[in-house]
């Protein structure tokens, strides 16, 4: 049987970004760097340099996630739409005091400093083994250096985790996990979920400065729109209406530009926030006495920011719809005014055409009289010539008899010519 060309890639999609198998005690360092949507190639090139130093197979062009073993440490690299994450794992000494060593001690410093992009998340992690005593509240205060941390039991009580969601003096946040009875893959899943909560939290918050910056602009745009709509019933001059329409069009262009610039950021924030909530749900939290759970912390700190971003996006949409309606109303009014002006123009043209017709009829009458006069004059000259030649013709009577005949023939000819011209004009216009 012939496989569909996408069968294997689609099947492997459900196995993408596998969890690492981790055994406590261990320490980790997690970095997330913004590199933009085109930054994947540069990330792979930089990762290949590290692989070359340690004799490890480099990433391929199509790779978006790797788990590499460098002996003294392991590195999990993941490429996302607009950022990349690097998580370093190193085995820890069971007797070591948490947060006294970095998981990147064996990583070349020059390579770390050359990581492409801008750091958005930097998190130090310590995972205590099952044999280690669970830290007391006083020990947690010493580990974090403050009491602004949250924590919860997770995975059915088989682990406990504490995180401060702050940036310490050294530029890192801290995450502490106590392995009570986790299996290696469970440890990897739990750590990955906690890291993603912090990473996606920060990525979703990238929309908050955008929302704050747009707030005054949207308020000003709403005020300008209100002023235009207030003036719409009062303005009767067509030129003034066109000016208002120009103002509306310019304002609509500004809002559309704002929507195009901020739309992606707000949509991304919504997606990242949904991932944060999903990862918290997957933790299956249980309260630790005296501490906020991760869900409560996010509901109190992150959710209001996301509601601000959502409200700003809604303001942009509502303002765009209002501008569209106002523009349609004003365009309709301008079109009605133009139609009225066109009707006046057509009425004046109709009156002018009737005057021209009457003038033409008058000219036709004068033309008939003039032509008759000259033709009858010729008849009179001819009659005199014939009378002198001896023909029995009264030269005084002949012109009088010729007048009605000539006039009738001239009138008939002029009418016929006019009808022919009108017929040709109609045919040409059609």
C-alpha positions, 0 to 999 in steps of 0.5 A: 500500500502507498503511504500518503506523503504527509502520513508520517509528519502528521503522525509525529505531530502528536509526539512533537516537543516530547518531555525530558526524562528527569531524575531529581536532584537536579538544577536547570536554567531556562531562557526564552529569547525573542528572535522574531518570526524569521529567527529560527535559522540564526538560532540553529546556526548558533546551536550548531556552534555549541554542538561542534565544540562538544562533538554533538550532531548539529540541528537540521534545517527543519528541526523545531525542537531538540534534546541534546546530551553534552555529557556534563549537561543536557540542553532542550531547545524549542523553536516557537513562532516568535521566540526560542527557549533553551533549558539546560539540565545538570545533575545536582548534589543531594547535599547542595544548597538550592540556587547556589550553582548554575546549570550552565557552569559547563556551558561556554560563557561566550556562547551564552552571551552570543545567544541571538535575540532578547531575553524575555524569561530567565529562570533558575530551577532546583528540583529536590529529590525524594530523600530531601526534606521538604523545605519549611516556610523559613527555608523558602524565605531564605531561598527566594529572598522575599515572601512574594512567592506562590506554591502548590502541591501538584500531580496528585500530591506527588510533588510540590512547587514554589515560584516567585515570578519575579526578576532577582538582582542577578536577572533570574526568577526562581522555581523550586520543586520538591519531588515526593514520588515522581517518575522520571517522565512525570518530573519532566512533564511537571517542570515543562508545564511550570516553565511554560506557565512563566514563559507564556505569562511573559509572552502574553504580557507583551500586549499590555504596553501596546494596550496602554499606549493605544488607550489615549490614541483611541480616546482621542479618536473617539472624541474626533469621531463624536465631533464629526457625528455632531456636525453631520446634521448641522452641515448643509453645504456640499463642500463642508460635507466633503470635508467631513467625509475626508476627516472621517476617511483619515480617521478610519485609516488611522484606526485600520493601521492601529488594528493591523499593528496591534491585532497580531499582538492581541491575538497572540496574547489571547492564545498565550493566556489560554495556554497558561490557564491550560498548563495550570489546569494540568498541574492539578493543584492542591493548596499548600497552607498559607500560600497562593496557588498558581491559579490564584496568582494568575487570576489576580495578576495576569487576568486583569492585564489580559482583560485590559488587552481584550477591552482595548481590542474590543474598543478598536473593533467598536470604533472601526464599526462606528467609523464605517457607519458614520462614513456610510451615512455621510456618503449617502448624504453627499450622494443625495446632495449630488443627485439633487444638484444633478437634477437641477443641472438636467432641468436647466439643460432641458429648459435650454434645449427647449429654448434652442428648439424654439429658436431653431423653429424660429430660424427655420421659419425665417429661413423658409421666408428668406429662401422663398423670397430669393427663389420668387425673385428668380422666378420674377426675373425669369418671367420678365425674360419670357414676357419680353421674348414674346411668350404669353406670360404675365410677368407681374402675375407669375411671381405671385403664383410662385410664392405659395408653391416655392414656400411649400417646397422650401418648408417641406425640404427644410423639415425633411433635412431636420428629420434626417439630421435628428435620425442620424444623431439618435443612431449615433448616440445609441 
